[in-house]
Amino acid sequence: MTRARAAAASQKQRGVSPPKPNPKWGREEETEYFAKKVKLFRQGKISEDDFRRFRLQHGAYGSRLHADYSMVRIKVPSGEITADQIEKIASLSEAFSIGSAHVSTRQNIQLHWVQLEDVSEVMRGLVESGLTTREACGNTVRNVMCSHFAGVCPNEAFDATPYSMAVARFFLRNPMCQNLPRKFKVNFGCCEKHGLVKVADIGLVPAIKEIDGRQVKGFRVYLGGGLGAASFIGHPLEDFTPEDRVLSTCMATVRLFDRHGNRENMARNRMRYLVHETGWDKFQKMVLKERTAVEMTTSLATAASYDVESQVDKRALPKSNGIVKLPMFDKVTKDSPAFERWLHTNTVPQKQQGMFTVFITLGAGDITASQLRVLASAIRELSAEGVARTTPQQNFAVRYVRGSDLKEFFDRLSTAGLANPGALTVASAVGCSGTTSCNLAITNSHRLAKEVQRRFLELGLDTDDSLADATIKISGCPNSCGQHEIATIGFFGGATRIGNTMSPTYTMLFGGSAGEQGELGRAIMRVPAKRVIDTILKIIETYRTERSQGETLHQWVVRIVKGQGAGNVKNLDDMKKVLVPAIQLPPAESDPDAYRDYGSDSKFTAKTARGECAA
């Protein structure tokens, strides 16, 4: 029996569904068009500014201080990616990138340091597998996010994935959003806990409401949220938006932003500024009025291009019966403590009985080509769904894994170095690409996040359940790609002169959170880069001394932010006093390394270049 036939027989025996059809997000002609534009640019027939706007529209972002290289951002709508697509990305990363890929906080996958002339070849390979880079950057509707728990969450009203996919298809290449004042983000949640709905231009949470005796599907819609140098929490549009008004609501919001958004001041041209400066009450009325105009004037052809039903997965996946049972692993876990630790921190039971979602712990979103292939094989053979979801925590989530297959899944991951624990704990620190590739970055947030993860796993902090709900998110500048404002403990990079020496530093924030009850963190103090880990450990040590019975780290931090501490640390001022000794650096002449950034053996300089987020 051939290897392919053996795999197919194994899949059938395990109840694995047939592969999902090619989603065909990409278009072959766009790859040819991009290649022609590169040639014209090289010949001096297209200006640098015009070419920048063009390549960003097609998902090619400039690499740090090197104009001949690009970061290719692959759009992954709803974060859903098939095993075949993962294998294609592995091949492309080896042929044209640095042999690895990076999962971003917005569920995209990025390939770094691609030669400009090779970008069209990467795009061509992606089109073959159904993926696209189109509008992954630029002043467009970006990747439409959806909670990786959508469809398997016990607390969801219904699966938001088909709606997320339908919205993504509607806006992709849509003339109405090709030249917005700035980028535009749409996020779908699954329940009040999961998803980033309060920090998006449009956030939607599925809900069901009884209307005239009928159970009607719909959403709670939030507008005007977003993260950046100035961040805002989204506002609720109305109590309930029925599903047949989702498209018109989204269209109305985009149209208003297109007409009224600030096109002059790039520092204030996101929709959240428009909402803030207009005032929510007025903007809310504008949206509701515009929605009526949209519904009265939308053509049948336009409305038909938004098709939720076509995005429903019609394969026979295991169904929910409302019962969730954990399998018995007593003997297996006793024989394998590493598996027991992984099982505890990297798996979540689904609402479908006997099914689990498995999380793959990555280091700040990085995964090598060989690891991608091992992951793809495990997904193909051990996931009844046959796909993975990228997560805002920069990990992969693989759903519909049977409890009886978890040990085999773990063993396969172990062969590729992918079986690290801690995915759903404080140890899984988020870090944007930082100075490894971004023009705007000041510090190496990427490397710092990896160092946090390494140290925390060494200390076994992932095994402490009281720390599990806390998050650490790190950005290399104030622009929030690491989503530091919604972390329990967040950091954004900067530079500070300490004595006579310039040092990489981070502004630390406390008490942020995601979900429908999301809050923005409060800025506390500056911490030298080489003291960030010690500072977090000091916070944990203080928490363990000061906490109330049963109180988690996140709950305690929020209480301190509110000034409601019960012990010696009652508020943020008390917290600062405790942390001052932890952030002190020795004299530069006695320990010059303390003033260098992570991953660098040279003197620190705050070197940046022109950013392209608003090009």
Buried (B, 14 or more C-beta within 10 A) or exposed (E): EEEEEEBBEEBEEBEBBEBBEBBEBBBEEBBEBBBEBBEEBEEEEBEEEEBBBBBBBBBBBBBBEEEEBBBBBBBBBBBBBBBBBBBBBBBBBBBBBBEBBBBBBBBBBBBBBBEBBBBBBBBBBBBBBBBBBBBBBBBBBBBBBBBBBBBBBBEBBBBBBBBBBBBBBBBBBBEBBBEBBBBBBBBBBBBBBBBBBBBBBBBBBBBEBEEEEEEBBBBBBBBBBBBBEBBBBBBBBBEBBBBEBBBBBBBBBBBBBBEBBBEEEBEBBBBBBBBBEBEBEEBBEBBEEBBEEBBEEBEEEBEEEBBBEEBBBEEEBBEBEEEBEEBEBEEBBEEBEEBBBBBBBBBBBBBBBBBBBBBBBBBBBBBBBBBBBBBBBBBBBBBBBBBBBBBBBBBBBBBBBBBEBBBBBBEBBBEBEBBBBBBBBBBBBBBBBBBBBBBBBBBBBBBBBBBBBBBBBEEEBBBBEBBBBBBBBBBBBBBBBBBBBBBBBBBBBBBBEBEEBBBBBBBBBBBBBBBBEBBBBBBBBBBBBBBBBBBBBBBBEBBEEBBEEEBBBBBBBBBBBEEEBEEEBBBBEBBBEBBEEBBEBEEBEEEBEBBBBBBBEEEBEBEBBEBBBBB
